[in-house]
Amino acid sequence: MLTMNEDLEGALKHYLKLLDEEEYFEAHEVLEEAWHPLRLNKDPLANLAKGLINGAITFEHIKRNKKNVKSKAQTVIASYERHKHLCVANIRCYDLFVEASEKIEALKSKHAEVF
């Protein structure tokens, strides 16, 4: 049985790979599975993970060019924006959280016209 930390680490690694492949919905799903136990255990990393989950789904809305995409993307990215400051040194999986945040920031830049 994997520990919560191993589950989170594996989920973050898979999340990063899926972001690179532009599989944003799947990235959201993978990290959400690791987020549920964090949330239930009131883990301080739950909100950071939730922000990254919403970050990924933001780009799924853009990828699908949904109706009112600009408004939807701005609404969903707000969760990431609210929680990204929680990525600080000494948290579990810090390097992976930093890499994930950097990827979300790069995607925001790539789609600057939406934001």
Contact map, one row per residue, 1 for C-alpha under 8 A:
1110000000000000000000000000000000000000000000000000000000000000000000000000000000000000000000000000000000000000000
1111111000000000000000000000000000000000000000000000000000000000000000000000000000000000000000000000000000000000000
1111111000000000000000000000000000000000000000000000000000000000000000000000000000000000000000000000000000000000000
0111111100000000000000000000000001001100000000000000000000000000000000000000000000000000000000000000000000000000000
0111111110000000000000000000000000000000000000000000000000000000000000000000000000000000000110000000000000000000000
0111111111000000000000000000000000000000000000000000000000000000000000000000000000000000000000000000000000000000000
0111111111100000000000000000000001000000000000000000000000000000000000000000000000000000000000000000000000000000000
0001111111110000000000000000001001100000000000000000000000000000000000000000000000000000000010000000000000000000000
0000111111111000000000000000000000000000000000000000000000000000000000000000000000000000000010010000000000000000000
0000011111111100000000000000000000000000000000000000000000000000000000000000000000000000000000000000000000000000000
0000001111111110000000000000011011000000000000000000000000000000000000000000000000000000000000000000000000000000000
0000000111111111000000000000001000000000000000000000000000000000000000000000000000000000000000011001000000000000000
0000000011111111100000000000000000000000000000000000000000000000000000000000000000000000000000010000000000000000000
0000000001111111110000000010010000000000000000000000000000000000000000000000000000000000000000000000000000000000000
0000000000111111111000000111011000000000000000000000000000000000000000000000000000000000000000000001000000000000000
0000000000011111111100000010000000000000000000000000000000000000000000000000000000000000000000000011001000000000000
0000000000001111111110000000000000000000000000000000000000000000000000000000000000000000000000000000000000000000000
0000000000000111111111110110000000000000000000000000000000000000000000000000000000000000000000000000000000000000000
0000000000000011111111110010000000000000000000000000000100000000000000000000000000000000000000000000001000000000000
0000000000000001111111100000000000000000000000000000000000000000000000000000000000000000000000000000000000000000000
0000000000000000111111100000000000000000000000000000000000000000000000000000000000000000000000000000000000000000000
0000000000000000011111110000000000000000000000000000000000000000000000000000000000000000000000000000000000000000000
0000000000000000011111111110000000000000000000000000000000010000000000000000000000000000000000000000000000000000000
0000000000000000011001111111000000000000000000000000000110110000000000000000000000000000000000000000000000000000000
0000000000000000000000111111100000000000000000000000000110010000000000000000000000000000000000000000000000000000000
0000000000000010010000111111110000000000000000000000000000000000000000000000000000000000000000000000000000000000000
0000000000000111011000111111111000000000000000000000100100000000000000000000000000000000000000000000000000000000000
0000000000000010000000011111111100000000000000000001110110000000000000000000000000000000000000000000000000000000000
0000000000000000000000001111111110000000000000000000100000000000000000000000000000000000000000000000000000000000000
0000000000100110000000000111111111000000000000000000000000000000000000000000000000000000000000000000000000000000000
0000000100110010000000000011111111100000000000001000100000000000000000000000000000000000000000000000000000000000000
0000000000000000000000000001111111110000000000001100100000000000000000000000000000000000000000000000000000000000000
0000000000100000000000000000111111111000000000000000000000000000000000000000000000000000000000000000000000000000000
0001001100100000000000000000011111111100000000000000000000000000000000000000000000000000000000000000000000000000000
0000000100000000000000000000001111111110000001001100000000000000000000000000000000000000000000000000000000000000000
0000000000000000000000000000000111111111000000000000000000000000000000000000000000000000000000000000000000000000000
0001000000000000000000000000000011111111100000000000000000000000000000000000000000000000000000000000000000000000000
0001000000000000000000000000000001111111111111000000000000000000000000000000000000000000000000000000000000000000000
0000000000000000000000000000000000111111111001100000000000000000000000000000000000000000000000000000000000000000000
0000000000000000000000000000000000011111111000000000000000000000000000000000000000000000000000000000000000000000000
0000000000000000000000000000000000001111111000000000000000000000000000000000000000000000000000000000000000000000000
0000000000000000000000000000000000000111111101000000000000000000000000000000000000000000000000000000000000000000000
0000000000000000000000000000000000000111111111000000000000000000000000000000000000000000000000000000000000000000000
0000000000000000000000000000000000000100011111110000000000000000000000000000000000000000000000000000000000000000000
0000000000000000000000000000000000000100001111111000000000000000000000000000000000000100001000000000000000000000000
0000000000000000000000000000000000100110011111111100000000000000000000000000000000000000000000000000000000000000000
0000000000000000000000000000000000000010000111111110000000000000000000000000000000100100000000000000000000000000000
0000000000000000000000000000000000000000000111111111000000000000000000000000000100110110000000000000000000000000000
0000000000000000000000000000001100100000000011111111100000000000000000000000000000000000000000000000000000000000000
0000000000000000000000000000000100100000000001111111110000000000000000000000001100000000000000000000000000000000000
0000000000000000000000000000000000000000000000111111111000000000000000000000101111110000000000000000000000000000000
0000000000000000000000000001000000000000000000011111111100000000000000000000000100000000000000000001100100000000000
0000000000000000000000000011101100000000000000001111111110000000000000000000000100000000000000000000000000000000000
0000000000000000000000000001000000000000000000000111111111000000000000000001101100000000000000000000000000000000000
0000000000000000000000000000000000000000000000000011111111100000000000000001101100000000000000000000000100000000000
0000000000000000001000011011000000000000000000000001111111110000000000000000000000000000000000000000000100000000000
0000000000000000000000011001000000000000000000000000111111111000000000000001000000000000000000000000000000000000000
0000000000000000000000000000000000000000000000000000011111111100000000011101100000000000000000000000000000000000000
0000000000000000000000010000000000000000000000000000001111111110000000001000000000000000000000000000000000100000000
0000000000000000000000111000000000000000000000000000000111111111000000000000000000000000000000000000000000000000000
0000000000000000000000000000000000000000000000000000000011111111110010011000000000000000000000000000000000000000000
0000000000000000000000000000000000000000000000000000000001111111110011001000000000000000000000000000000000000000000
0000000000000000000000000000000000000000000000000000000000111111100000000000000000000000000000000000000000000000000
0000000000000000000000000000000000000000000000000000000000011111110000000000000000000000000000000000000000000000000
0000000000000000000000000000000000000000000000000000000000001111111010000000000000000000000000000000000000000000000
0000000000000000000000000000000000000000000000000000000000001101111110000000000000000000000000000000000000000000000
0000000000000000000000000000000000000000000000000000000000000000111110000000000000000000000000000000000000000000000
0000000000000000000000000000000000000000000000000000000000000000011111110000000000000000000000000000000000000000000
0000000000000000000000000000000000000000000000000000000000001100111111111000000000000000000000000000000000000000010
0000000000000000000000000000000000000000000000000000000000000100000111111100000000000000000000000000000000000000011
0000000000000000000000000000000000000000000000000000000000000000000111111110000000000000000000000000000000000000000
0000000000000000000000000000000000000000000000000000000001001000000111111111000000000000000000000000000000000000000
0000000000000000000000000000000000000000000000000000000001101100000011111111100000000000000000000000000000000000011
0000000000000000000000000000000000000000000000000000000001000000000001111111110000000000000000000000000000000000011
0000000000000000000000000000000000000000000000000000000000000000000000111111111000000000000000000000000000000000000
0000000000000000000000000000000000000000000000000000011011000000000000011111111100000000000000000000000000000000000
0000000000000000000000000000000000000000000000000010011001000000000000001111111110000000000000000000000000000000000
0000000000000000000000000000000000000000000000000000000000000000000000000111111111000000000000000000000000000000000
0000000000000000000000000000000000000000000000000110011000000000000000000011111111100000000000000000000000000000000
0000000000000000000000000000000000000000000000010111111000000000000000000001111111110000000000000000000000000000000
0000000000000000000000000000000000000000000000000010000000000000000000000000111111111000000000000000000000000000000
0000000000000000000000000000000000000000000000000010000000000000000000000000011111111000000000000000000000000000000
0000000000000000000000000000000000000000000000110010000000000000000000000000001111111100000000000000000000000000000
0000000000000000000000000000000000000000000000010010000000000000000000000000000111111110000000000000100000000000000
0000000000000000000000000000000000000000000000000000000000000000000000000000000011111111000000000000000000000000000
0000000000000000000000000000000000000000000010110000000000000000000000000000000000111111000000000000000000000000000
0000000000000000000000000000000000000000000000010000000000000000000000000000000000011111101001001100000000000000000
0000000000000000000000000000000000000000000000000000000000000000000000000000000000001111111001000000000000000000000
0000000000000000000000000000000000000000000000000000000000000000000000000000000000000011111001000000000000000000000
0000000000000000000000000000000000000000000000000000000000000000000000000000000000000001111101000000000000000000000
0000000000000000000000000000000000000000000010000000000000000000000000000000000000000011111111000000000000000000000
0000100000000000000000000000000000000000000000000000000000000000000000000000000000000000011111000000000000000000000
0000100110000000000000000000000000000000000000000000000000000000000000000000000000000000001111111000000000000000000
0000000000000000000000000000000000000000000000000000000000000000000000000000000000000011111111111100000000000000000
0000000000000000000000000000000000000000000000000000000000000000000000000000000000000000000011111110000000000000000
0000000010011000000000000000000000000000000000000000000000000000000000000000000000000000000011111111000000000000000
0000000000010000000000000000000000000000000000000000000000000000000000000000000000000010000011111111100000000000000
0000000000000000000000000000000000000000000000000000000000000000000000000000000000000010000001111111110000000000000
0000000000000001000000000000000000000000000000000000000000000000000000000000000000000000000000111111111000000000000
0000000000010011000000000000000000000000000000000001000000000000000000000000000000000000000000011111111100000000000
0000000000000000000000000000000000000000000000000001000000000000000000000000000000010000000000001111111110000000000
0000000000000000000000000000000000000000000000000000000000000000000000000000000000000000000000000111111111000000000
0000000000000001001000000000000000000000000000000000000000000000000000000000000000000000000000000011111111100000000
0000000000000000000000000000000000000000000000000001001100000000000000000000000000000000000000000001111111110000000
0000000000000000000000000000000000000000000000000000000000000000000000000000000000000000000000000000111111111000000
0000000000000000000000000000000000000000000000000000000000000000000000000000000000000000000000000000011111111100000
0000000000000000000000000000000000000000000000000000000000100000000000000000000000000000000000000000001111111110000
0000000000000000000000000000000000000000000000000000000000000000000000000000000000000000000000000000000111111111001
0000000000000000000000000000000000000000000000000000000000000000000000000000000000000000000000000000000011111111000
0000000000000000000000000000000000000000000000000000000000000000000000000000000000000000000000000000000001111111000
0000000000000000000000000000000000000000000000000000000000000000000000000000000000000000000000000000000000111111111
0000000000000000000000000000000000000000000000000000000000000000000000000000000000000000000000000000000000011111111
0000000000000000000000000000000000000000000000000000000000000000000000000000000000000000000000000000000000000011111
0000000000000000000000000000000000000000000000000000000000000000000011001100000000000000000000000000000000000011111
0000000000000000000000000000000000000000000000000000000000000000000001001100000000000000000000000000000000010011111
